[in-house]
Amino acid sequence: MSEQEMKMVQEMAENQEEPPLRYIWRNSDEQVHDVNPIPVVHLGQPDEAEQIKTAIQSWGMFQVIEHGMTPSFLDEVRDITKAFFELPRDEKQKYSTMKNGKFQFEGYGNDEVATEDQILDWNDRLYLTVQPEEKRKLELWPENPSSFRDVLSEFSTKTRKLLDDVLKVMAKSLELDEDSFIRQFGDRPLLDARFNNYPCCRRPDLVIGVKPHSDSSGLTIILPDKDVEGLQVMKDGVWVKVITDPHALIVNMGDQMEIISNGIFKSPLHRVVTNTEKHRISIAMFYTPEGETEIGPADGLVSDTKPRLYKTLKSKDYLGIFFPRYLLGKTTIHLVKI
């Protein structure tokens, strides 16, 4: 890879450089539709189960406002994200994904470059495992801004509670025991944080922030930028803009939840686009079953009239299939269908 392609995206944007050829996306002329905001699910309401089932089956995602986090706290999460990416390059490189010339998934950088023809995404990111706590690599947790670690710890705890609450309602919506999905996540499920930085791009018609993909997780929580849109989801065969309340969190189905629900809940294809004038940040929290846990259609969702649609496999094995394909812009869920 050339020296220019090794630069961080933020650096190229600040220098007002034309995106290198490796960042030019093949399908940049697709039509995008404006729609109403994605459904709001009101947790705690008598009809919460029906709300969540309808939202997931129509969109694969929904927004939650009653999530137990104040607007000021969500702004604090956004603020530490912006403050980190605004640090000098040398300060951020202390947490680099590259160690002794080898790529590691956690840390500050970009996604791994696996092949010479891989199209790269126009973003820089900081990726950290936050739960279980014993899996935290604190040497990769920024010390600047000084509140980063405390805010992330609190955000992780509150996010985990919300995700477990959502899993219970989802199970009830399918007339299952409310803990049936939680049990499939195992005793020590993973919660990973990805802080995304999408700098301005001179060619938003040709360059994409994150390639079209579904998530490998069970569930994903997204805290979007409050002022700049960018997330899009494939709905009924067309791309549509995702519009949310500024104080809402987005809950997105992942591939492993599609497997566990025997295909009742779909993991949606989504992407992030770039912007000429405004840079954008977001935070995604990926909730994934424990690696050794076997995932498969939940008991009660398979019968003589409802055949099993997906194989049973370990969560870590699905991740092992998923990530090499994700880097190349390929989906994976169809490979585990029966």
Stockholm file with secondary structure:
# STOCKHOLM 1.0

chainA/1-338         MSEQEMKMVQEMAENQEEPPLRYIWRNSDEQVHDVNPIPVVHLGQPDEAEQIKTAIQSWGMFQVIEHGMTPSFLDEVRDITKAFFELPRDEKQKYSTMKNGKFQFEGYGNDEVATEDQILDWNDRLYLTVQPEEKRKLELWPENPSSFRDVLSEFSTKTRKLLDDVLKVMAKSLELDEDSFIRQFGDRPLLDARFNNYPCCRRPDLVIGVKPHSDSSGLTIILPDKDVEGLQVMKDGVWVKVITDPHALIVNMGDQMEIISNGIFKSPLHRVVTNTEKHRISIAMFYTPEGETEIGPADGLVSDTKPRLYKTLKSKDYLGIFFPRYLLGKTTIHLVKI
#=GR chainA/1-338 SS CCTTTTSCHHHHHHTTCCCCGGGBCSCCCCCEECCCCCCEECTTSTTHHHHHHHHHHHHSEEEESCSSCCHHHHHHHHHHHHHHHTSCHHHHGGGBSEETTEECSSEEECCCCCSTTCCCCSCEEEEEEEESGGGCCGGGSCCSSTTHHHHHHHHHHHHHHHHHHHHHHHHHHTTSCTTHHHHHTCSSCEEEEEEEEECCCSCTTTBEEEEEECCSSSEEEEECCSSCCCEEEEETTEEEECCCCTTCEEEEECHHHHHHTTTSSCCCCEEEECCSSCCEEEEEEEEECCTTCEECSCTTSCSSSSCCCBCCEEHHHHHHHHHHHHHTTCCCGGGGBC
#=GC SS_cons         CCTTTTSCHHHHHHTTCCCCGGGBCSCCCCCEECCCCCCEECTTSTTHHHHHHHHHHHHSEEEESCSSCCHHHHHHHHHHHHHHHTSCHHHHGGGBSEETTEECSSEEECCCCCSTTCCCCSCEEEEEEEESGGGCCGGGSCCSSTTHHHHHHHHHHHHHHHHHHHHHHHHHHTTSCTTHHHHHTCSSCEEEEEEEEECCCSCTTTBEEEEEECCSSSEEEEECCSSCCCEEEEETTEEEECCCCTTCEEEEECHHHHHHTTTSSCCCCEEEECCSSCCEEEEEEEEECCTTCEECSCTTSCSSSSCCCBCCEEHHHHHHHHHHHHHTTCCCGGGGBC
//
